[in-house]
Amino acid sequence: MEKLRDKVLAILKNSNGIEQSSLPKLLRVDRRVIYKLLQELEKEGIIRKEPTESKKTYKIFLTKKELEIDISDISWSPCAICPDIERCGRGQPISPETCIKLTNALKSEYMNLIGEKSNG
């Protein structure tokens, strides 16, 4: 179902809306499967349905872009090398909210960024 979801989202990203009735033919999938998937996407707020002029089908639109993260967006992660990572979590004795190691790493990164801006 995930692959089908990805295909539907890709179609919607590359269109200005598409008629619901055309998706089963386009994807060669039973219309009931498409209907169920579209219901889930609508419930999640990812798509919206608008009646067409003929009122026999809906036009489907993407309402929000799914977050795309590129690996280059993540330049460092002190948690990745932390020996306490397995025991760390919100509400735990070791947590990101109270972690001195994380706080110090963030302060250091911030100071590096400030230094680059004032020198550059």
SULQUI-V113467 format. One record per residue. N is the residue number from 1. PHI is phi in whole degrees, 0 to 359 (* if undefined). PSI is psi in whole degrees, 0 to 359 (999 if undefined). NEAR is the number of other ideal C-beta (glycine too) atoms within 10 Angstrom. Layout:
n = <N & N>
phi = <PHI & PHI>
psi = <PSI & PSI>
near = <NEAR & NEAR>
This chain:
n = <1 & 2 & 3 & 4 & 5 & 6 & 7 & 8 & 9 & 10 & 11 & 12 & 13 & 14 & 15 & 16 & 17 & 18 & 19 & 20 & 21 & 22 & 23 & 24 & 25 & 26 & 27 & 28 & 29 & 30 & 31 & 32 & 33 & 34 & 35 & 36 & 37 & 38 & 39 & 40 & 41 & 42 & 43 & 44 & 45 & 46 & 47 & 48 & 49 & 50 & 51 & 52 & 53 & 54 & 55 & 56 & 57 & 58 & 59 & 60 & 61 & 62 & 63 & 64 & 65 & 66 & 67 & 68 & 69 & 70 & 71 & 72 & 73 & 74 & 75 & 76 & 77 & 78 & 79 & 80 & 81 & 82 & 83 & 84 & 85 & 86 & 87 & 88 & 89 & 90 & 91 & 92 & 93 & 94 & 95 & 96 & 97 & 98 & 99 & 100 & 101 & 102 & 103 & 104 & 105 & 106 & 107 & 108 & 109 & 110 & 111 & 112 & 113 & 114 & 115 & 116 & 117 & 118 & 119 & 120>
phi = <* & 296 & 296 & 295 & 302 & 298 & 295 & 297 & 296 & 296 & 298 & 292 & 295 & 261 & 221 & 257 & 91 & 215 & 290 & 304 & 294 & 274 & 296 & 301 & 292 & 297 & 262 & 56 & 229 & 304 & 298 & 292 & 293 & 298 & 301 & 297 & 297 & 296 & 298 & 297 & 296 & 291 & 298 & 283 & 80 & 275 & 233 & 226 & 249 & 232 & 298 & 276 & 299 & 285 & 64 & 267 & 211 & 247 & 262 & 257 & 234 & 282 & 261 & 217 & 280 & 289 & 294 & 250 & 245 & 266 & 301 & 289 & 290 & 255 & 270 & 199 & 206 & 297 & 293 & 297 & 252 & 284 & 291 & 264 & 303 & 292 & 257 & 269 & 177 & 301 & 82 & 267 & 303 & 254 & 213 & 302 & 293 & 242 & 285 & 292 & 300 & 294 & 301 & 295 & 295 & 293 & 298 & 297 & 297 & 299 & 297 & 297 & 294 & 297 & 298 & 296 & 290 & 283 & 274 & 258>
psi = <329 & 319 & 319 & 317 & 313 & 320 & 316 & 315 & 322 & 318 & 315 & 325 & 328 & 16 & 168 & 54 & 151 & 145 & 134 & 320 & 341 & 342 & 315 & 320 & 316 & 320 & 355 & 50 & 146 & 139 & 330 & 325 & 316 & 316 & 315 & 316 & 317 & 325 & 316 & 315 & 323 & 319 & 324 & 351 & 16 & 330 & 165 & 150 & 136 & 136 & 143 & 173 & 326 & 344 & 8 & 345 & 175 & 152 & 131 & 132 & 146 & 130 & 331 & 146 & 137 & 143 & 123 & 123 & 128 & 144 & 333 & 346 & 338 & 101 & 337 & 160 & 102 & 333 & 332 & 332 & 7 & 131 & 345 & 7 & 323 & 334 & 1 & 141 & 160 & 133 & 359 & 164 & 325 & 116 & 157 & 329 & 331 & 7 & 118 & 320 & 315 & 317 & 314 & 320 & 319 & 319 & 317 & 315 & 319 & 314 & 322 & 318 & 317 & 318 & 319 & 321 & 321 & 333 & 335 & 999>
near = <9 & 6 & 7 & 14 & 13 & 11 & 15 & 23 & 16 & 10 & 16 & 19 & 10 & 9 & 12 & 8 & 15 & 18 & 14 & 18 & 16 & 14 & 23 & 15 & 10 & 14 & 15 & 6 & 15 & 10 & 12 & 9 & 14 & 21 & 12 & 12 & 19 & 18 & 12 & 12 & 20 & 15 & 9 & 10 & 9 & 18 & 23 & 15 & 16 & 9 & 10 & 14 & 6 & 8 & 7 & 10 & 14 & 19 & 18 & 24 & 14 & 20 & 13 & 10 & 9 & 9 & 5 & 6 & 7 & 6 & 6 & 6 & 7 & 9 & 7 & 10 & 10 & 16 & 14 & 8 & 9 & 16 & 8 & 13 & 12 & 8 & 11 & 18 & 11 & 7 & 6 & 12 & 9 & 14 & 14 & 12 & 9 & 11 & 17 & 7 & 15 & 17 & 13 & 11 & 16 & 12 & 10 & 12 & 13 & 10 & 10 & 10 & 10 & 10 & 10 & 9 & 8 & 7 & 6 & 5>
